[in-house]
Amino acid sequence: MGFHHIALATTDLAATHSFYTDAMGFDLAKAVVAPTDLPGSWAKHLFYDTGGDGMIAFWDLHDPRADGLDPRISEGLGLPVWVNHLAFAAADLEDLAARRERWLDRGIDVMEIDHGFCTSIYTTDPNGILVEWCTDTAPYTDADRRQALAVLLATEPPLEAPPVPVFHHGRHPITAGHTGAAPATVPAT
Ligand SMILES: [Fe+2]
């Protein structure tokens, strides 16, 4: 079962809308505008249909508790950009390539990694959030499940080789509203 939605705060609604519609291909599906629990404050809550099993939603907060907000869900916490991130499912490698070309056509730089069991492309959204498209390239087996349980329980598990990234540079000057920086550091998945 998929999730219904993930909700995140943005400090640049216009750029976020442009990225998730134009660069990601999602559709704005629903908006709620309501007071927050702080008198005099309010918020827009915008939901985007990802075409899959879960929507992505953003908060545009008009609330003093959001003053000075850092919307980066990883680097804002002092973590590398690849730790907390959003990964959307591509149908297959052909679909993944089409989504990579869509990003590159908009001037967005892309990192691509073949993880062995899945292949991913990465960039960052206008909020500084790592966004990934990922497609499985191998079935998940009983051996995988046994290995995963062993890793779960291991205190000093053997380390795999780090993933090898391939960088693709956007073809045109970046479109207004996009950020499109490929991550400088390498995600594990
Ligand atoms: Fe990931």
Backbone and ligand atoms as CSV (ligand in chain L), in Angstrom:
chain,resi,resn,atom,element,x,y,z
A,1,MET,N,N,0.841,-1.193,0.000
A,1,MET,CA,C,0.000,0.000,0.000
A,1,MET,C,C,0.878,1.245,0.000
A,2,GLY,N,N,0.523,2.176,-0.818
A,2,GLY,CA,C,1.273,3.422,-0.847
A,2,GLY,C,C,0.849,4.338,0.274
A,3,PHE,N,N,1.497,5.465,0.364
A,3,PHE,CA,C,1.078,6.461,1.340
A,3,PHE,C,C,0.130,7.452,0.669
A,4,HIS,N,N,-0.646,8.180,1.460
A,4,HIS,CA,C,-1.579,9.147,0.881
A,4,HIS,C,C,-0.855,10.418,0.460
A,5,HIS,N,N,-0.089,11.010,1.384
A,5,HIS,CA,C,0.726,12.163,0.999
A,5,HIS,C,C,1.840,12.392,2.013
A,6,ILE,N,N,2.838,13.110,1.563
A,6,ILE,CA,C,3.886,13.655,2.432
A,6,ILE,C,C,3.730,15.163,2.372
A,7,ALA,N,N,3.801,15.830,3.511
A,7,ALA,CA,C,3.642,17.281,3.570
A,7,ALA,C,C,4.919,17.920,4.093
A,8,LEU,N,N,5.347,18.965,3.393
A,8,LEU,CA,C,6.579,19.669,3.750
A,8,LEU,C,C,6.340,21.168,3.665
A,9,ALA,N,N,7.099,21.924,4.412
A,9,ALA,CA,C,7.007,23.387,4.361
A,9,ALA,C,C,7.903,23.921,3.257
A,10,THR,N,N,7.401,24.958,2.586
A,10,THR,CA,C,8.223,25.653,1.602
A,10,THR,C,C,8.315,27.127,1.965
A,11,THR,N,N,9.420,27.739,1.566
A,11,THR,CA,C,9.548,29.194,1.733
A,11,THR,C,C,9.463,29.899,0.389
A,12,ASP,N,N,9.280,29.139,-0.694
A,12,ASP,CA,C,9.142,29.727,-2.031
A,12,ASP,C,C,8.105,28.928,-2.796
A,13,LEU,N,N,6.852,29.304,-2.607
A,13,LEU,CA,C,5.761,28.524,-3.195
A,13,LEU,C,C,5.793,28.586,-4.720
A,14,ALA,N,N,6.077,29.751,-5.293
A,14,ALA,CA,C,6.070,29.872,-6.755
A,14,ALA,C,C,7.114,28.960,-7.390
A,15,ALA,N,N,8.326,28.973,-6.849
A,15,ALA,CA,C,9.389,28.132,-7.401
A,15,ALA,C,C,9.074,26.659,-7.171
A,16,THR,N,N,8.527,26.353,-6.018
A,16,THR,CA,C,8.179,24.961,-5.713
A,16,THR,C,C,7.095,24.465,-6.667
A,17,HIS,N,N,6.087,25.293,-6.907
A,17,HIS,CA,C,5.025,24.918,-7.858
A,17,HIS,C,C,5.618,24.677,-9.244
A,18,SER,N,N,6.501,25.569,-9.671
A,18,SER,CA,C,7.100,25.421,-11.000
A,18,SER,C,C,7.899,24.120,-11.091
A,19,PHE,N,N,8.677,23.822,-10.071
A,19,PHE,CA,C,9.505,22.615,-10.100
A,19,PHE,C,C,8.634,21.359,-10.149
A,20,TYR,N,N,7.658,21.278,-9.263
A,20,TYR,CA,C,6.898,20.024,-9.162
A,20,TYR,C,C,5.900,19.831,-10.307
A,21,THR,N,N,5.492,20.924,-10.967
A,21,THR,CA,C,4.623,20.769,-12.142
A,21,THR,C,C,5.473,20.629,-13.402
A,22,ASP,N,N,6.302,21.610,-13.685
A,22,ASP,CA,C,7.038,21.614,-14.947
A,22,ASP,C,C,8.167,20.586,-14.960
A,23,ALA,N,N,8.994,20.567,-13.949
A,23,ALA,CA,C,10.170,19.690,-13.972
A,23,ALA,C,C,9.832,18.256,-13.569
A,24,MET,N,N,8.849,18.085,-12.673
A,24,MET,CA,C,8.473,16.738,-12.228
A,24,MET,C,C,7.275,16.180,-12.982
A,25,GLY,N,N,6.446,17.055,-13.553
A,25,GLY,CA,C,5.290,16.586,-14.307
A,25,GLY,C,C,4.085,16.266,-13.465
A,26,PHE,N,N,4.038,16.765,-12.240
A,26,PHE,CA,C,2.904,16.503,-11.364
A,26,PHE,C,C,1.801,17.542,-11.612
A,27,ASP,N,N,0.581,17.207,-11.183
A,27,ASP,CA,C,-0.562,18.110,-11.345
A,27,ASP,C,C,-1.011,18.630,-9.987
A,28,LEU,N,N,-1.241,19.941,-9.936
A,28,LEU,CA,C,-1.850,20.508,-8.730
A,28,LEU,C,C,-3.276,19.975,-8.626
A,29,ALA,N,N,-3.587,19.292,-7.537
A,29,ALA,CA,C,-4.857,18.582,-7.426
A,29,ALA,C,C,-5.812,19.214,-6.423
A,30,LYS,N,N,-5.290,19.849,-5.401
A,30,LYS,CA,C,-6.169,20.328,-4.335
A,30,LYS,C,C,-5.430,21.371,-3.507
A,31,ALA,N,N,-6.176,22.357,-3.046
A,31,ALA,CA,C,-5.584,23.343,-2.136
A,31,ALA,C,C,-6.544,23.588,-0.989
A,32,VAL,N,N,-6.010,23.708,0.189
A,32,VAL,CA,C,-6.776,24.070,1.378
A,32,VAL,C,C,-6.143,25.343,1.932
A,33,VAL,N,N,-6.969,26.302,2.278
A,33,VAL,CA,C,-6.480,27.534,2.906
A,33,VAL,C,C,-7.253,27.702,4.203
A,34,ALA,N,N,-6.528,27.796,5.294
A,34,ALA,CA,C,-7.215,27.830,6.585
A,34,ALA,C,C,-6.368,28.540,7.625
A,35,PRO,N,N,-7.000,29.021,8.697
A,35,PRO,CA,C,-6.224,29.562,9.813
A,35,PRO,C,C,-5.365,28.463,10.425
A,36,THR,N,N,-4.224,28.846,10.965
A,36,THR,CA,C,-3.449,27.902,11.765
A,36,THR,C,C,-3.923,28.006,13.217
A,37,ASP,N,N,-3.264,27.279,14.100
A,37,ASP,CA,C,-3.662,27.297,15.510
A,37,ASP,C,C,-3.120,28.503,16.262
A,38,LEU,N,N,-2.476,29.437,15.532
A,38,LEU,CA,C,-2.003,30.675,16.154
A,38,LEU,C,C,-2.885,31.820,15.670
A,39,PRO,N,N,-3.570,32.511,16.557
A,39,PRO,CA,C,-4.516,33.544,16.140
A,39,PRO,C,C,-3.885,34.554,15.180
A,40,GLY,N,N,-4.583,34.821,14.080
A,40,GLY,CA,C,-4.118,35.759,13.071
A,40,GLY,C,C,-3.241,35.129,12.006
A,41,SER,N,N,-2.879,33.887,12.173
A,41,SER,CA,C,-2.006,33.217,11.202
A,41,SER,C,C,-2.830,32.274,10.326
A,42,TRP,N,N,-2.287,31.970,9.172
A,42,TRP,CA,C,-2.994,31.098,8.234
A,42,TRP,C,C,-1.994,30.391,7.337
A,43,ALA,N,N,-2.508,29.462,6.523
A,43,ALA,CA,C,-1.615,28.699,5.650
A,43,ALA,C,C,-2.363,28.206,4.427
A,44,LYS,N,N,-1.600,28.125,3.338
A,44,LYS,CA,C,-2.055,27.380,2.162
A,44,LYS,C,C,-1.447,25.973,2.248
A,45,HIS,N,N,-2.254,24.974,1.866
A,45,HIS,CA,C,-1.766,23.597,1.825
A,45,HIS,C,C,-2.084,23.065,0.433
A,46,LEU,N,N,-1.051,22.844,-0.366
A,46,LEU,CA,C,-1.251,22.484,-1.772
A,46,LEU,C,C,-0.820,21.055,-2.027
A,47,PHE,N,N,-1.694,20.302,-2.684
A,47,PHE,CA,C,-1.470,18.878,-2.928
A,47,PHE,C,C,-1.217,18.640,-4.420
A,48,TYR,N,N,-0.159,17.897,-4.709
A,48,TYR,CA,C,0.192,17.571,-6.095
A,48,TYR,C,C,0.041,16.067,-6.320
A,49,ASP,N,N,-0.661,15.735,-7.419
A,49,ASP,CA,C,-0.845,14.347,-7.826
A,49,ASP,C,C,0.430,13.889,-8.530
A,50,THR,N,N,1.107,12.897,-7.966
A,50,THR,CA,C,2.370,12.429,-8.533
A,50,THR,C,C,2.155,11.393,-9.636
A,51,GLY,N,N,0.912,10.981,-9.830
A,51,GLY,CA,C,0.640,9.937,-10.796
A,51,GLY,C,C,0.891,8.552,-10.237
A,52,GLY,N,N,1.146,8.464,-8.949
A,52,GLY,CA,C,1.438,7.179,-8.325
A,52,GLY,C,C,0.606,6.980,-7.078
A,53,ASP,N,N,1.224,6.369,-6.069
A,53,ASP,CA,C,0.488,5.977,-4.873
A,53,ASP,C,C,0.553,6.994,-3.744
A,54,GLY,N,N,1.002,8.171,-4.013
A,54,GLY,CA,C,1.049,9.156,-2.940
A,54,GLY,C,C,1.196,10.550,-3.506
A,55,MET,N,N,0.552,11.502,-2.851
A,55,MET,CA,C,0.687,12.883,-3.266
A,55,MET,C,C,1.830,13.534,-2.494
A,56,ILE,N,N,2.342,14.619,-3.065
A,56,ILE,CA,C,3.301,15.463,-2.359
A,56,ILE,C,C,2.590,16.784,-2.082
A,57,ALA,N,N,2.684,17.246,-0.854
A,57,ALA,CA,C,1.969,18.457,-0.455
A,57,ALA,C,C,2.958,19.446,0.153
A,58,PHE,N,N,2.658,20.721,-0.046
A,58,PHE,CA,C,3.519,21.763,0.524
A,58,PHE,C,C,2.686,22.758,1.302
A,59,TRP,N,N,3.257,23.209,2.388
A,59,TRP,CA,C,2.695,24.263,3.224
A,59,TRP,C,C,3.310,25.599,2.851
A,60,ASP,N,N,2.469,26.576,2.610
A,60,ASP,CA,C,2.894,27.967,2.476
A,60,ASP,C,C,2.376,28.668,3.731
A,61,LEU,N,N,3.252,28.833,4.691
A,61,LEU,CA,C,2.853,29.265,6.032
A,61,LEU,C,C,2.925,30.779,6.183
A,62,HIS,N,N,1.834,31.342,6.645
A,62,HIS,CA,C,1.784,32.768,6.999
A,62,HIS,C,C,1.593,32.817,8.515
A,63,ASP,N,N,2.676,32.508,9.183
A,63,ASP,CA,C,2.644,32.217,10.606
A,63,ASP,C,C,4.024,32.567,11.157
A,64,PRO,N,N,4.110,33.374,12.182
A,64,PRO,CA,C,5.440,33.801,12.656
A,64,PRO,C,C,6.335,32.652,13.093
A,65,ARG,N,N,5.761,31.482,13.359
A,65,ARG,CA,C,6.594,30.347,13.729
A,65,ARG,C,C,7.433,29.854,12.548
A,66,ALA,N,N,7.064,30.301,11.332
A,66,ALA,CA,C,7.845,29.931,10.149
A,66,ALA,C,C,8.854,31.005,9.767
A,67,ASP,N,N,8.923,32.086,10.534
A,67,ASP,CA,C,9.901,33.131,10.226
A,67,ASP,C,C,11.314,32.545,10.328
A,68,GLY,N,N,12.085,32.799,9.297
A,68,GLY,CA,C,13.460,32.289,9.302
A,68,GLY,C,C,13.571,30.797,9.054
A,69,LEU,N,N,12.469,30.192,8.612
A,69,LEU,CA,C,12.458,28.742,8.391
A,69,LEU,C,C,13.497,28.321,7.357
A,70,ASP,N,N,14.215,27.252,7.636
A,70,ASP,CA,C,15.094,26.606,6.665
A,70,ASP,C,C,14.363,25.360,6.179
A,71,PRO,N,N,13.881,25.359,4.912
A,71,PRO,CA,C,13.057,24.229,4.456
A,71,PRO,C,C,13.858,22.999,4.048
A,72,ARG,N,N,15.175,23.055,4.153
A,72,ARG,CA,C,15.998,21.913,3.747
A,72,ARG,C,C,15.867,20.803,4.803
A,73,ILE,N,N,15.265,19.706,4.416
A,73,ILE,CA,C,14.927,18.677,5.403
A,73,ILE,C,C,16.142,17.884,5.871
A,74,SER,N,N,17.276,18.016,5.174
A,74,SER,CA,C,18.502,17.377,5.663
A,74,SER,C,C,19.532,18.407,6.099
A,75,GLU,N,N,19.955,19.249,5.153
A,75,GLU,CA,C,21.015,20.209,5.489
A,75,GLU,C,C,20.547,21.214,6.545
A,76,GLY,N,N,19.237,21.448,6.586
A,76,GLY,CA,C,18.703,22.317,7.631
A,76,GLY,C,C,18.861,21.734,9.024
A,77,LEU,N,N,19.057,20.410,9.078
A,77,LEU,CA,C,19.286,19.724,10.355
A,77,LEU,C,C,20.764,19.443,10.593
A,78,GLY,N,N,21.607,19.922,9.667
A,78,GLY,CA,C,23.032,19.675,9.800
A,78,GLY,C,C,23.475,18.356,9.191
A,79,LEU,N,N,22.586,17.718,8.435
A,79,LEU,CA,C,22.917,16.444,7.801
A,79,LEU,C,C,23.276,16.658,6.337
A,80,PRO,N,N,24.026,15.714,5.730
A,80,PRO,CA,C,24.251,15.794,4.281
A,80,PRO,C,C,22.919,15.745,3.532
A,81,VAL,N,N,22.911,16.345,2.333
A,81,VAL,CA,C,21.655,16.505,1.593
A,81,VAL,C,C,20.979,15.172,1.270
A,82,TRP,N,N,21.782,14.072,1.213
A,82,TRP,CA,C,21.211,12.797,0.766
A,82,TRP,C,C,20.537,11.999,1.882
A,83,VAL,N,N,20.579,12.466,3.106
A,83,VAL,CA,C,20.017,11.657,4.200
A,83,VAL,C,C,18.479,11.651,4.140
A,84,ASN,N,N,17.862,12.754,4.483
A,84,ASN,CA,C,16.406,12.842,4.359
A,84,ASN,C,C,16.087,13.333,2.955
A,85,HIS,N,N,15.337,12.553,2.194
A,85,HIS,CA,C,15.069,12.952,0.817
A,85,HIS,C,C,13.768,12.343,0.329
A,86,LEU,N,N,13.339,12.783,-0.845
A,86,LEU,CA,C,12.113,12.286,-1.466
A,86,LEU,C,C,12.491,11.426,-2.661
A,87,ALA,N,N,11.976,10.194,-2.716
A,87,ALA,CA,C,12.235,9.309,-3.851
A,87,ALA,C,C,10.901,8.907,-4.472
A,88,PHE,N,N,10.742,9.226,-5.733
A,88,PHE,CA,C,9.526,8.867,-6.467
A,88,PHE,C,C,9.842,7.701,-7.398
A,89,ALA,N,N,8.829,6.854,-7.645
A,89,ALA,CA,C,9.026,5.637,-8.423
A,89,ALA,C,C,8.879,5.903,-9.913
A,90,ALA,N,N,9.917,5.586,-10.676
A,90,ALA,CA,C,9.822,5.562,-12.136
A,90,ALA,C,C,9.413,4.146,-12.545
A,91,ALA,N,N,8.728,4.041,-13.698
A,91,ALA,CA,C,8.161,2.747,-14.100
A,91,ALA,C,C,9.250,1.752,-14.481
A,92,ASP,N,N,10.270,2.213,-15.204
A,92,ASP,CA,C,11.337,1.340,-15.685
A,92,ASP,C,C,12.498,2.227,-16.131
A,93,LEU,N,N,13.540,1.626,-16.674
A,93,LEU,CA,C,14.715,2.410,-17.071
A,93,LEU,C,C,14.393,3.389,-18.194
A,94,GLU,N,N,13.472,3.010,-19.075
A,94,GLU,CA,C,13.078,3.922,-20.158
A,94,GLU,C,C,12.372,5.150,-19.583
A,95,ASP,N,N,11.499,4.920,-18.652
A,95,ASP,CA,C,10.794,6.021,-17.983
A,95,ASP,C,C,11.789,6.883,-17.208
A,96,LEU,N,N,12.741,6.243,-16.547
A,96,LEU,CA,C,13.754,6.991,-15.796
A,96,LEU,C,C,14.558,7.893,-16.744
A,97,ALA,N,N,14.922,7.355,-17.908
A,97,ALA,CA,C,15.689,8.141,-18.878
A,97,ALA,C,C,14.868,9.329,-19.370
A,98,ALA,N,N,13.582,9.126,-19.585
A,98,ALA,CA,C,12.719,10.231,-20.031
A,98,ALA,C,C,12.650,11.321,-18.972
A,99,ARG,N,N,12.617,10.907,-17.725
A,99,ARG,CA,C,12.554,11.901,-16.633
A,99,ARG,C,C,13.894,12.624,-16.489
A,100,ARG,N,N,14.997,11.920,-16.723
A,100,ARG,CA,C,16.312,12.565,-16.723
A,100,ARG,C,C,16.385,13.615,-17.836
A,101,GLU,N,N,15.896,13.242,-19.032
A,101,GLU,CA,C,15.941,14.196,-20.145
A,101,GLU,C,C,15.048,15.392,-19.875
A,102,ARG,N,N,13.923,15.176,-19.219
A,102,ARG,CA,C,13.029,16.282,-18.863
A,102,ARG,C,C,13.752,17.278,-17.954
A,103,TRP,N,N,14.497,16.771,-16.991
A,103,TRP,CA,C,15.279,17.643,-16.106
A,103,TRP,C,C,16.366,18.374,-16.907
A,104,LEU,N,N,17.116,17.620,-17.718
A,104,LEU,CA,C,18.231,18.231,-18.448
A,104,LEU,C,C,17.740,19.300,-19.420
A,105,ASP,N,N,16.582,19.053,-20.046
A,105,ASP,CA,C,16.011,20.039,-20.980
A,105,ASP,C,C,15.655,21.338,-20.275
A,106,ARG,N,N,15.466,21.270,-18.984
A,106,ARG,CA,C,15.129,22.473,-18.217
A,106,ARG,C,C,16.358,23.086,-17.541
A,107,GLY,N,N,17.523,22.616,-17.931
A,107,GLY,CA,C,18.750,23.183,-17.406
A,107,GLY,C,C,19.143,22.639,-16.045
A,108,ILE,N,N,18.479,21.575,-15.627
A,108,ILE,CA,C,18.718,21.016,-14.302
A,108,ILE,C,C,19.858,20.003,-14.364
A,109,ASP,N,N,20.819,20.140,-13.468
A,109,ASP,CA,C,21.910,19.167,-13.374
A,109,ASP,C,C,21.428,17.914,-12.640
A,110,VAL,N,N,21.917,16.769,-13.076
A,110,VAL,CA,C,21.415,15.484,-12.587
A,110,VAL,C,C,22.572,14.580,-12.197
A,111,MET,N,N,22.418,13.909,-11.079
A,111,MET,CA,C,23.313,12.812,-10.719
A,111,MET,C,C,22.575,11.502,-10.954
A,112,GLU,N,N,23.262,10.520,-11.559
A,112,GLU,CA,C,22.655,9.211,-11.823
A,112,GLU,C,C,23.515,8.132,-11.190
A,113,ILE,N,N,22.860,7.169,-10.556
A,113,ILE,CA,C,23.598,6.069,-9.926
A,113,ILE,C,C,22.879,4.747,-10.203
A,114,ASP,N,N,23.666,3.773,-10.676
A,114,ASP,CA,C,23.199,2.391,-10.771
A,114,ASP,C,C,23.567,1.714,-9.450
A,115,HIS,N,N,22.551,1.452,-8.633
A,115,HIS,CA,C,22.789,0.863,-7.316
A,115,HIS,C,C,22.831,-0.666,-7.359
A,116,GLY,N,N,22.678,-1.231,-8.557
A,116,GLY,CA,C,22.678,-2.686,-8.660
A,116,GLY,C,C,21.275,-3.248,-8.620
A,117,PHE,N,N,20.540,-2.954,-7.569
A,117,PHE,CA,C,19.157,-3.447,-7.476
A,117,PHE,C,C,18.157,-2.401,-7.962
A,118,CYS,N,N,18.593,-1.136,-8.054
A,118,CYS,CA,C,17.752,-0.074,-8.587
A,118,CYS,C,C,18.678,0.970,-9.215
A,119,THR,N,N,18.097,1.793,-10.075
A,119,THR,CA,C,18.837,2.902,-10.665
A,119,THR,C,C,18.099,4.182,-10.339
A,120,SER,N,N,18.871,5.236,-10.009
A,120,SER,CA,C,18.275,6.482,-9.524
A,120,SER,C,C,18.879,7.675,-10.228
A,121,ILE,N,N,18.056,8.729,-10.340
A,121,ILE,CA,C,18.549,10.041,-10.715
A,121,ILE,C,C,18.168,11.012,-9.602
A,122,TYR,N,N,19.019,12.018,-9.420
A,122,TYR,CA,C,18.854,12.936,-8.293
A,122,TYR,C,C,19.056,14.371,-8.734
A,123,THR,N,N,18.323,15.260,-8.107
A,123,THR,CA,C,18.623,16.679,-8.143
A,123,THR,C,C,18.066,17.280,-6.857
A,124,THR,N,N,18.087,18.602,-6.769
A,124,THR,CA,C,17.495,19.237,-5.592
A,124,THR,C,C,16.373,20.166,-6.034
A,125,ASP,N,N,15.358,20.264,-5.190
A,125,ASP,CA,C,14.220,21.126,-5.492
A,125,ASP,C,C,14.499,22.542,-4.968
A,126,PRO,N,N,13.587,23.490,-5.215
A,126,PRO,CA,C,13.854,24.876,-4.790
A,126,PRO,C,C,13.971,25.050,-3.270
A,127,ASN,N,N,13.580,24.039,-2.514
A,127,ASN,CA,C,13.702,24.101,-1.057
A,127,ASN,C,C,15.005,23.491,-0.548
A,128,GLY,N,N,15.858,23.048,-1.474
A,128,GLY,CA,C,17.090,22.406,-1.068
A,128,GLY,C,C,16.884,20.974,-0.616
A,129,ILE,N,N,15.784,20.374,-1.053
A,129,ILE,CA,C,15.465,18.983,-0.712
A,129,ILE,C,C,15.934,18.083,-1.853
A,130,LEU,N,N,16.646,17.012,-1.529
A,130,LEU,CA,C,17.063,16.050,-2.547
A,130,LEU,C,C,15.832,15.313,-3.071
A,131,VAL,N,N,15.673,15.334,-4.398
A,131,VAL,CA,C,14.556,14.653,-5.050
A,131,VAL,C,C,15.127,13.581,-5.965
A,132,GLU,N,N,14.551,12.416,-5.881
A,132,GLU,CA,C,15.052,11.236,-6.600
A,132,GLU,C,C,13.928,10.609,-7.407
A,133,TRP,N,N,14.267,10.161,-8.619
A,133,TRP,CA,C,13.442,9.188,-9.337
A,133,TRP,C,C,14.192,7.867,-9.284
A,134,CYS,N,N,13.496,6.787,-8.979
A,134,CYS,CA,C,14.156,5.496,-8.785
A,134,CYS,C,C,13.316,4.394,-9.421
A,135,THR,N,N,13.992,3.451,-10.074
A,135,THR,CA,C,13.285,2.285,-10.594
A,135,THR,C,C,14.054,1.018,-10.232
A,136,ASP,N,N,13.328,-0.012,-9.851
A,136,ASP,CA,C,13.956,-1.287,-9.515
A,136,ASP,C,C,14.481,-1.948,-10.784
A,137,THR,N,N,15.648,-2.568,-10.682
A,137,THR,CA,C,16.230,-3.249,-11.839
A,137,THR,C,C,16.486,-4.721,-11.564
A,138,ALA,N,N,16.140,-5.180,-10.373
A,138,ALA,CA,C,16.294,-6.590,-10.031
A,138,ALA,C,C,15.206,-6.938,-9.016
A,139,PRO,N,N,14.747,-8.185,-9.028
A,139,PRO,CA,C,13.725,-8.571,-8.059
A,139,PRO,C,C,14.293,-8.642,-6.646
A,140,TYR,N,N,13.450,-8.444,-5.664
A,140,TYR,CA,C,13.837,-8.612,-4.257
A,140,TYR,C,C,13.623,-10.077,-3.901
A,141,THR,N,N,14.678,-10.741,-3.470
A,141,THR,CA,C,14.658,-12.187,-3.276
A,141,THR,C,C,14.657,-12.552,-1.791
A,142,ASP,N,N,14.464,-13.835,-1.532
A,142,ASP,CA,C,14.579,-14.317,-0.149
A,142,ASP,C,C,15.988,-14.084,0.385
A,143,ALA,N,N,16.985,-14.232,-0.491
A,143,ALA,CA,C,18.378,-13.984,-0.074
A,143,ALA,C,C,18.550,-12.522,0.336
A,144,ASP,N,N,17.899,-11.621,-0.384
A,144,ASP,CA,C,17.962,-10.198,-0.011
A,144,ASP,C,C,17.361,-9.988,1.380
A,145,ARG,N,N,16.255,-10.635,1.634
A,145,ARG,CA,C,15.592,-10.470,2.943
A,145,ARG,C,C,16.464,-11.041,4.062
A,146,ARG,N,N,17.100,-12.172,3.805
A,146,ARG,CA,C,17.993,-12.750,4.828
A,146,ARG,C,C,19.181,-11.821,5.072
A,147,GLN,N,N,19.731,-11.283,3.989
A,147,GLN,CA,C,20.877,-10.362,4.122
A,147,GLN,C,C,20.456,-9.104,4.869
A,148,ALA,N,N,19.258,-8.607,4.593
A,148,ALA,CA,C,18.779,-7.399,5.257
A,148,ALA,C,C,18.629,-7.631,6.756
A,149,LEU,N,N,18.120,-8.800,7.118
A,149,LEU,CA,C,17.962,-9.121,8.545
A,149,LEU,C,C,19.330,-9.243,9.211
A,150,ALA,N,N,20.292,-9.837,8.493
A,150,ALA,CA,C,21.645,-9.955,9.046
A,150,ALA,C,C,22.254,-8.574,9.261
A,151,VAL,N,N,22.033,-7.665,8.316
A,151,VAL,CA,C,22.550,-6.298,8.454
A,151,VAL,C,C,21.888,-5.608,9.633
A,152,LEU,N,N,20.585,-5.821,9.763
A,152,LEU,CA,C,19.846,-5.208,10.877
A,152,LEU,C,C,20.463,-5.579,12.209
A,153,LEU,N,N,20.851,-6.844,12.334
A,153,LEU,CA,C,21.319,-7.347,13.618
A,153,LEU,C,C,22.825,-7.194,13.818
A,154,ALA,N,N,23.562,-6.885,12.743
A,154,ALA,CA,C,25.029,-6.840,12.828
A,154,ALA,C,C,25.488,-5.559,13.510
A,155,THR,N,N,26.504,-5.682,14.336
A,155,THR,CA,C,27.076,-4.489,14.950
A,155,THR,C,C,28.254,-3.949,14.134
A,156,GLU,N,N,28.920,-4.819,13.396
A,156,GLU,CA,C,30.014,-4.389,12.520
A,156,GLU,C,C,29.848,-5.065,11.160
A,157,PRO,N,N,28.835,-4.677,10.406
A,157,PRO,CA,C,28.582,-5.354,9.122
A,157,PRO,C,C,29.669,-5.025,8.110
A,158,PRO,N,N,29.947,-5.960,7.195
A,158,PRO,CA,C,30.896,-5.662,6.109
A,158,PRO,C,C,30.323,-4.562,5.219
A,159,LEU,N,N,31.208,-3.671,4.770
A,159,LEU,CA,C,30.756,-2.534,3.967
A,159,LEU,C,C,30.807,-2.875,2.482
A,160,GLU,N,N,29.779,-2.414,1.780
A,160,GLU,CA,C,29.769,-2.550,0.325
A,160,GLU,C,C,30.605,-1.422,-0.281
A,161,ALA,N,N,30.982,-1.588,-1.547
A,161,ALA,CA,C,31.690,-0.514,-2.251
A,161,ALA,C,C,30.742,0.684,-2.398
A,162,PRO,N,N,31.273,1.893,-2.280
A,162,PRO,CA,C,30.405,3.066,-2.426
A,162,PRO,C,C,29.879,3.165,-3.856
A,163,PRO,N,N,28.673,3.732,-4.024
A,163,PRO,CA,C,28.114,3.859,-5.378
A,163,PRO,C,C,28.937,4.840,-6.220
A,164,VAL,N,N,28.902,4.602,-7.522
A,164,VAL,CA,C,29.668,5.442,-8.458
A,164,VAL,C,C,28.692,6.356,-9.208
A,165,PRO,N,N,28.748,7.658,-8.950
A,165,PRO,CA,C,27.802,8.556,-9.602
A,165,PRO,C,C,28.245,8.960,-11.010
A,166,VAL,N,N,27.252,9.209,-11.848
A,166,VAL,CA,C,27.484,9.811,-13.167
A,166,VAL,C,C,26.761,11.145,-13.167
A,167,PHE,N,N,27.463,12.205,-13.588
A,167,PHE,CA,C,26.860,13.533,-13.574
A,167,PHE,C,C,26.458,13.940,-14.987
A,168,HIS,N,N,25.252,14.487,-15.094
A,168,HIS,CA,C,24.756,15.024,-16.360
A,168,HIS,C,C,24.468,16.508,-16.131
A,169,HIS,N,N,24.924,17.331,-17.052
A,169,HIS,CA,C,24.709,18.768,-16.889
A,169,HIS,C,C,23.530,19.232,-17.735
A,170,GLY,N,N,22.706,20.102,-17.136
A,170,GLY,CA,C,21.539,20.632,-17.830
A,170,GLY,C,C,21.933,21.308,-19.127
A,171,ARG,N,N,21.059,21.220,-20.141
A,171,ARG,CA,C,21.420,21.647,-21.495
A,171,ARG,C,C,21.281,23.137,-21.713
A,172,HIS,N,N,20.482,23.786,-20.919
A,172,HIS,CA,C,20.201,25.203,-21.150
A,172,HIS,C,C,20.359,25.939,-19.829
A,173,PRO,N,N,20.491,27.279,-19.918
A,173,PRO,CA,C,20.440,28.032,-18.659
A,173,PRO,C,C,19.183,27.671,-17.904
A,174,ILE,N,N,19.334,27.553,-16.631
A,174,ILE,CA,C,18.230,27.035,-15.831
A,174,ILE,C,C,16.995,27.919,-15.920
A,175,THR,N,N,15.829,27.264,-15.999
A,175,THR,CA,C,14.566,27.964,-16.103
A,175,THR,C,C,14.239,28.629,-14.775
A,176,ALA,N,N,13.658,29.798,-14.854
A,176,ALA,CA,C,13.256,30.480,-13.627
A,176,ALA,C,C,12.382,29.569,-12.781
A,177,GLY,N,N,12.641,29.561,-11.513
A,177,GLY,CA,C,11.824,28.751,-10.618
A,177,GLY,C,C,12.426,27.398,-10.318
A,178,HIS,N,N,13.473,27.033,-11.033
A,178,HIS,CA,C,14.140,25.770,-10.749
A,178,HIS,C,C,15.457,26.056,-10.057
A,179,THR,N,N,15.895,25.123,-9.272
A,179,THR,CA,C,17.229,25.231,-8.719
A,179,THR,C,C,18.129,24.235,-9.427
A,180,GLY,N,N,17.800,22.973,-9.295
A,180,GLY,CA,C,18.413,21.963,-10.130
A,180,GLY,C,C,19.884,21.719,-9.922
A,181,ALA,N,N,20.349,21.781,-8.705
A,181,ALA,CA,C,21.734,21.425,-8.439
A,181,ALA,C,C,21.806,19.938,-8.133
A,182,ALA,N,N,22.657,19.246,-8.860
A,182,ALA,CA,C,22.877,17.850,-8.522
A,182,ALA,C,C,23.595,17.786,-7.183
A,183,PRO,N,N,23.306,16.800,-6.367
A,183,PRO,CA,C,23.955,16.721,-5.067
A,183,PRO,C,C,25.455,16.542,-5.215
A,184,ALA,N,N,26.186,17.199,-4.367
A,184,ALA,CA,C,27.651,17.106,-4.423
A,184,ALA,C,C,28.151,15.846,-3.734
A,185,THR,N,N,27.328,15.292,-2.859
A,185,THR,CA,C,27.712,14.085,-2.167
A,185,THR,C,C,26.814,12.947,-2.610
A,186,VAL,N,N,27.246,11.745,-2.374
A,186,VAL,CA,C,26.633,10.583,-3.001
A,186,VAL,C,C,25.656,9.877,-2.083
A,187,PRO,N,N,24.404,9.727,-2.530
A,187,PRO,CA,C,23.435,8.975,-1.726
A,187,PRO,C,C,23.731,7.480,-1.748
A,188,ALA,N,N,23.364,6.806,-0.688
A,188,ALA,CA,C,23.486,5.356,-0.671
A,188,ALA,C,C,22.412,4.729,-1.545
A,189,THR,N,N,21.205,5.275,-1.530
A,189,THR,CA,C,20.141,4.880,-2.460
A,189,THR,C,C,19.264,6.063,-2.723
L,1,LIG,FE,FE,16.895,7.218,-2.062
